[in-house]
């Protein structure tokens, strides 16, 4: 599969992209539209950054756990009991 397709299907990538866009929008809105709101925007960015970092970390841990888990058959458990 194409690396770019894998990237665009990644939840971690989209969270990172959203976090970056949101931070840039908050920064430039305060810089050009409302200079007196700079402290509020700094607070919002500082409050949201750890949330996004932890979401990305949790998804990475989940992906790593799924890749290291033993192989599981895609069979119906009821079929296994009836044999």
Secondary structure, DSSP 4 states (H G I P E B T S, - for coil): --HHHHHHT-HHHHHHHHHHHHHHHHHHHHHHT-GGGHHHHHHHHHHHHHHHHHHHHHHHHHHHHHHHSPP---S-HHHHHH-
